[in-house]
Amino acid sequence: MIDLFFEGGVLFMSILTILLITVFISFFKCKDKIKLLGTLALSVGILGSLIGLYSAFITIQEVGNASPAILAGGLRVASICTIYGLVIYIISLILECSKQ
């Protein structure tokens, strides 16, 4: 699990973890912000993936010739933030439904 955290990028994965903790805190304190925080986590995850893909494409453009294995590895790493943001969003929807 820690390996995925560092592979996904420390900045965006830290922001997403803070949002996950905030979702759980808001479930107990302020229940009207859960879905908003989940949507924000999904948006941050997608933004992190897009920034990662952009930097990977710049590197590939500078190097010139990239193998398919390198491209597949880059796409796998870029999707980690999106998956984490999606998991947080699903958790927020579950908590939103369970509060009623």
C-alpha positions in Angstrom: 0.0 0.0 0.0 2.8 2.4 0.8 4.4 1.7 -2.5 1.2 2.8 -4.3 1.2 6.0 -2.3 4.7 6.9 -3.4 4.2 5.7 -7.0 1.0 7.8 -7.4 2.9 11.0 -6.4 3.3 12.2 -2.9 1.6 15.6 -3.5 -1.7 14.4 -4.9 -1.8 11.2 -2.8 -1.4 13.3 0.3 -4.1 15.7 -0.7 -6.4 12.7 -1.4 -5.6 11.1 2.0 -6.4 14.4 3.7 -9.7 14.4 1.8 -10.4 10.9 2.9 -9.9 11.7 6.5 -12.1 14.8 6.1 -14.8 12.6 4.6 -14.8 10.4 7.7 -14.7 13.4 10.1 -17.6 15.1 8.3 -19.6 11.9 8.6 -19.6 12.4 12.4 -19.6 16.2 12.6 -21.0 17.9 9.5 -23.0 15.4 7.4 -24.0 17.8 4.6 -20.5 18.1 3.1 -19.8 14.4 2.5 -20.8 14.2 -1.1 -19.0 17.5 -1.9 -15.8 16.2 -0.4 -16.1 13.0 -2.4 -16.6 14.9 -5.6 -13.6 17.0 -4.8 -11.5 13.9 -4.2 -12.5 12.5 -7.5 -11.6 15.8 -9.2 -8.2 16.0 -7.5 -7.5 12.4 -8.5 -8.3 13.1 -12.1 -6.2 16.2 -12.0 -3.2 14.3 -10.6 -3.5 11.7 -13.3 -3.6 14.3 -16.0 -0.6 16.2 -14.7 1.3 12.9 -14.4 0.4 12.0 -18.0 1.4 15.4 -19.2 4.8 15.2 -17.7 5.2 11.6 -18.9 4.4 12.7 -22.5 6.9 15.5 -22.3 9.6 13.1 -21.2 8.7 10.6 -24.0 8.8 13.5 -26.5 12.2 14.6 -25.3 13.6 11.0 -25.4 12.1 10.2 -28.7 11.8 6.4 -28.8 9.9 4.8 -26.0 9.1 1.1 -25.7 5.5 -0.1 -25.1 6.6 -1.5 -21.7 7.6 2.0 -20.6 4.3 3.5 -21.9 2.3 0.8 -20.1 4.1 1.4 -16.8 3.6 5.1 -17.1 -0.2 4.7 -17.7 -0.4 2.4 -14.7 1.3 4.9 -12.4 -0.8 7.7 -13.8 -4.1 5.9 -13.0 -3.3 5.4 -9.3 -4.5 8.9 -8.4 -7.7 8.4 -10.3 -8.4 5.1 -8.7 -7.8 6.4 -5.2 -10.0 9.5 -5.9 -12.7 7.2 -7.2 -12.5 4.9 -4.1 -12.9 8.0 -1.9 -15.9 9.2 -3.9 -17.5 5.8 -3.6 -16.9 5.8 0.2 -18.5 9.3 0.4 -21.6 8.0 -1.5 -21.9 5.1 0.8 -21.6 7.3 3.9 -24.0 9.8 2.4 -26.6 7.0 1.9 -26.0 5.5 5.4 -26.7 8.8 7.2 -30.3 8.9 6.1 
